[in-house]
């Protein structure tokens, strides 16, 4: 089966893990600090602006706490988003207000966001679909004008940028993912950015049971007297990263340029193979100054055959999917929003395999099977 997502892990990552094992310490330590420092440099911010956690979802939950999201407040979320985004809002007692997206880019426009704002809006949380930045600069300006906080879900956008500015640092907070399905993989893990360094210090405490950094075992190296005593500042969970994951993540971050180059080659091969194919819309071109991480490659098909094509490809050994099903249709969130752009996209979009381990032969097989399926389904489109 040709997978939609697949990590590239090898001897270099294994060597890094062996080095951690040899130290006898596998918890949070020097490797985590090194990973955080390297990632801050990667996105062009000072080290004091980032801290790591055990997942991007946890980073989103912490960002909600830092943003003061709670009962009586609303957070605008594009309906085509990861479920963890809406969960983070609702778990804080706030209301997720879903906005529409452009049916071709699957990103919200600034106008989509603006239509969803109300006097109760505390924050806006945007996703960069497939690694494409979208109108993040315009949305950031809108939020600043309205006095609303901006949180960026940059899980798809580890190397995306607009005019040289990294996605994830346009707003007040940004979050990234390093789970098994992402481009740079630490097996699991996440990173949180905050414009205010004091928020990063608060986030680090929230991720470690609310313990002050000067207390407990963290103080052992600085004091020989009652280092076991603790100071608790909040009723928090434990969601820190560890040196094993950080060691893997550091290697992946060093390898990231090569991953991105290969993904761009795969995208170019898809574009060439699918150019002019009847019934296929390829991803729209990026605006000038935008850089994508090439996390998704999506095609849009006639909704009468989209699911049939997915089944044909699966039988041919090609796994596809649709990320992300619109959240305004999830009953638990209690939304009655009417969002035609998102519904149109959800009915037509199919994510094809895209990862740096794909061979040219793999890509050609996907293209060939997609074209064959569409040709066989063409008569069905005419009769429905």
KASUL-V991252 format. One line per field, one symbol per residue. ss: DSSP state (a for helix, b for strand, c for the rest). phi: phi as a letter, one per 30 degrees, with the letter a starting at -180 (. if undefined). burial: b if it has 24 or more other ideal C-beta (glycine too) atoms within 12 Angstrom, else e. Layout:
ss=???
phi=???
burial=???
//
This chain:
ss=cbccccccccaaaaaaaaaaaaaccccccaaaaaaaaaaaaaccccaaabbbbcbaaaaaaaaaaacccccccbbbbbccccaaaaaaaaacccbbbbbccccccccccaaaaaaaccccbbbbbbbcaaaccccaaaaaaaaaaaccbbbbbcccccccbbccbbccccccbbbbbcccccccccccbbbbbbccaaaaaaaaaacbccbccccaaaaccccccccccccbcccccbccccaaaaaaaaaaaaaaaaaaaaaaaaaaaaaaaaccccccbccccccccbbcccccbbbbcccccaaaaaaaaaaccbccbcccccaaacaaaccccccaaaaaaaaabbbbcccccccaaaaaaaaaaaaaaaaaaaaaaaac
phi=.dddbadcbadddddddeddeddibcddadddeddddddeddcibdedcbbcbdadddddededdddidaejcbbdbdddbdeddddddddciccdcdcdbddcdicddddedddcdbeddcabbcccdijddidddddddedddcicdcccdcedbdbdabhicddjbdcdbbbbbbddccdccciakabbcbdceddddddddddbiidddcciddcedcbcbhdddbbccadcdcbddbdddddddddddddeededddddddddddeddcdideiccdeddddeicbcdhdcbccbbeddbedddeddddddibdbabcbeeddcdeediccdcbddddddddccbddeaaddddedddddeddddddddddceddddcc
burial=ebebbbbbbeeebeebbebbeeeeeeebbebbebbbbbbbebbebeeebbbbbbbbbbbbbbbbbbbebeeebbbbbbbbbbbbbbbbbbbbebbbbbbbbbbbbbbbbbebbbbbbeeebbbbbbbbbbbbbbbbbbbbebbeeeebbbbbbbbbbbbbbbeebbbbbbbbbbbbbbbebbbbbbbbbbbbbbbeeebbebbbbbbbbbbebeeeebeeeeeeeeeeeeeeeeebeebbbbbbbbbbbbbbbebbeebbebbbebbebbbebbeebebbbbbeebeeebbbbbbbbbbbbbbebbbbbbebbbebebbbbbbbebbbbeeebebebebebbbbbbebbbbbbbbbbbeeebbebbbbbbbebbeebeeeeeee
//
